[in-house]
Amino acid sequence: MTTPQLSALSVPQAFDLSGRVAVVTGAGRGIGRAIASRLAEAGASVGCADVVPDTAEETVDLITAAGGTAWSQPVDVTDRVAVDALVADAVARHGHLDVMVNNAAIITDSLVLDTSEEDLDRVMAVNFKGVFFGCQAAGRVMKEQGSGSIINLASGAIDIPTPGLITYSAAKVAVAQLTRTLAVELAPFMVRVNAIAPGWIDTPMNERHARRPDGSVDPEKKAEYVAQRSKVSPMGIPGEPDDIAFAALYLAAPAAKFVTGVVMRPNGGSTMPI
């Protein structure tokens, strides 16, 4: 889908995704759900993919209840065939794919010397190979149609060595480099490829630090953890999923037609030199 000159667009038009088709992986909760919801609110038809089908369907229900258009599809992003099918399904439904958000990720906590090969392989499979497969599947479609926006979720961990997060941060560094490389490769075809490296965001993924033995979340322990982690940024507050969703909306929209190869860092200033 071609984008007119920005000088011809109003501000609402520059962020309008009406008629566009988006796919979001890991859309069942947290940042993925927020991104899917905001893209739909801007007018896109959104495919909500998640390895847990019920959560993806919940996101679809939220979107449709708000007047948006969405569908769900279960997908294991470590399965190349499944990712190819996810993209093919979107194209079969709508005839094109305009936005691909590779968001699905997992996290484990272990120091380098304590990390098992199993954990290393599992995190790299989801957090890097899953993004790689999504880029390949969407990139082929977008290259052929001569337009599109691929948005990969990296992490603030690419800039800050964090003990205990080696598998997660290493995979996200690879995502950032994949993003820049693919941006160069697809630029001649008017396909934009960017990444978002969030700072600390208060999402369900972080509730693992406050879980009781029975699996429930201890509110006091969670509040303590949120307060502690919020100190990593000069602003002293946690980010919320919508902070990342609005960054994704910008990268998906006509407003960002001249933006590619960028790693955006919405992080409350946690990586700026001070």
Summary of the structure (lengths in Angstrom):
residues: 274
radius of gyration: 18.1
end to end distance: 42.1
largest distance: 57.7
contacts: 962
relative contact order: 0.15
helix: 51%
strand: 15%
